[in-house]
Amino acid sequence: MKLFYSAASPFVRKVVVLLHELGKTDDVALEEVQSTAFASDAGLAASNPLAKLPALVRDNGTTLYDSRVITAYLDDLYEGGLYPAGGARWESLTLEATGDGIMDCAVSMTYEIRLRPEAQQSPDWIEAQWAKIDRALSVLSARWISHLSGPLDIGQISVGCALSYIDFRHGARNWRQGNEALAAWHERFAARSSMGATKPPAG
């Protein structure tokens, strides 16, 4: 299998962290691409019409895209158990959606700051995205610490990658202030070997 890959993408990192946790990194080749909202990589667009990362080309030539689809597929393929059965599944999926939503907002902020000329940037848009992240962090701190501290699942991976992406691109926001329990959890999660192996390069 082949994964269209960018080390800076938190959605790609989520998939690769899962592969590390499953011990299956050798089963998926990484093909690095340079693709932005304004300039799509041709190979990526041929596999995923949305030209968004990540995209997983399976051995039969068909492609899966959207990180949630890919991680669910890989977990099912390798019987990883990172999507719990029964009622706990819905908690894990909701937590995954929360982490992915934080990534969406944080990436949108990054695009606004890094891709648009300064005169065209919208501070109101940037702050609106951060307000969503801030609300999500408050909810994680208030409602989800027990789940985050439990057995590893896809929700933890998503949230861990989301918080690390905030550090990577928006560290000056100081998200840890007022979210001390969440910050302590993230410090422990970020020390996992899967997170160390997938840390994006500076810049």
WOFENTA-V956768 format. One record per pair of residues at least 4 apart in sequence whose ideal C-beta (glycine too) atoms are under 6 Angstrom apart, sorted by the first residue. I is the first residue (numbers start at 1). J is the second residue. D is the distance in whole Angstrom. If there is no record, write none. Layout:
I J D
I J D
//
This chain:
1 28 5
1 58 6
1 59 6
2 29 5
2 31 5
2 57 4
3 28 5
3 30 5
3 54 6
3 56 5
4 31 6
4 33 5
4 44 5
4 53 6
4 54 6
4 55 4
5 12 5
5 30 4
5 31 6
5 32 5
6 12 6
6 53 6
7 200 5
8 200 5
9 53 5
10 103 5
10 161 5
10 165 4
11 54 6
11 67 4
12 53 5
12 54 4
13 17 6
13 161 5
13 198 5
14 67 5
14 157 6
14 158 6
14 161 5
15 54 5
15 67 6
15 70 5
15 71 6
16 198 5
17 157 5
17 194 5
17 198 5
18 71 5
18 157 6
19 24 5
19 25 5
19 28 6
20 25 6
20 194 4
20 197 6
21 194 5
22 78 5
22 80 5
24 78 5
33 41 4
33 44 5
35 40 5
35 41 4
35 44 5
37 111 5
40 45 5
40 51 4
44 51 5
45 51 4
47 55 5
47 57 6
47 63 4
48 55 4
48 65 4
54 67 6
54 70 6
55 63 5
55 65 4
56 64 5
56 70 5
57 63 5
58 62 5
64 69 5
64 70 5
64 73 6
67 71 6
71 154 6
75 80 4
75 82 5
75 83 5
82 153 5
82 154 5
83 154 6
84 88 4
84 89 5
84 92 5
84 153 6
85 89 6
92 153 5
92 154 6
92 155 4
95 155 3
96 154 5
96 155 5
96 158 4
98 136 6
99 158 3
99 159 4
99 162 4
100 158 6
102 133 5
102 136 5
102 162 4
103 107 6
103 162 5
105 129 4
105 132 5
105 133 5
106 165 5
106 166 6
108 129 5
109 126 5
109 129 5
110 114 6
110 169 5
111 115 5
112 116 6
112 121 6
112 125 6
112 126 5
116 120 5
116 121 5
137 175 6
137 179 5
139 143 6
140 144 5
140 182 5
141 179 5
141 181 6
141 182 5
144 148 5
145 181 5
148 156 6
148 185 5
152 156 6
156 160 6
160 189 4
163 186 5
166 170 5
166 175 5
167 171 5
168 200 6
176 183 4
179 183 6
186 190 6
190 195 5
//
